């Protein structure tokens, strides 16, 4: 129903909100000394394609734990790129460099970690 006031048409009902956009099923990640940057903070749960680029001068890797708790890694020489596909569950997903894990030189401890949320 619409009313008229002073020659102007006014809505009496608010139209329904459009559906939210679909969450991405892929993400690009840049690694560098000592950090990581990704293109999205939220991704779709399920199969996730991760395109990773080593922009640093040192070798790195990309590590992620999948929905079944299995660790997946892909090594990256300086300047290299790769694609890692994993199944992720809804909730937090940590992408990180696993080199020198458990030591004072751990790349993750130095800041090479990027957290996303799968929904």
Helices and strands as residue ranges (DSSP letters): E 2-5, E 8-11, E 26-32, E 35-38, E 42-43, E 46-54, E 60-65, E 71-76, E 81-88, E 91-96, E 113-118
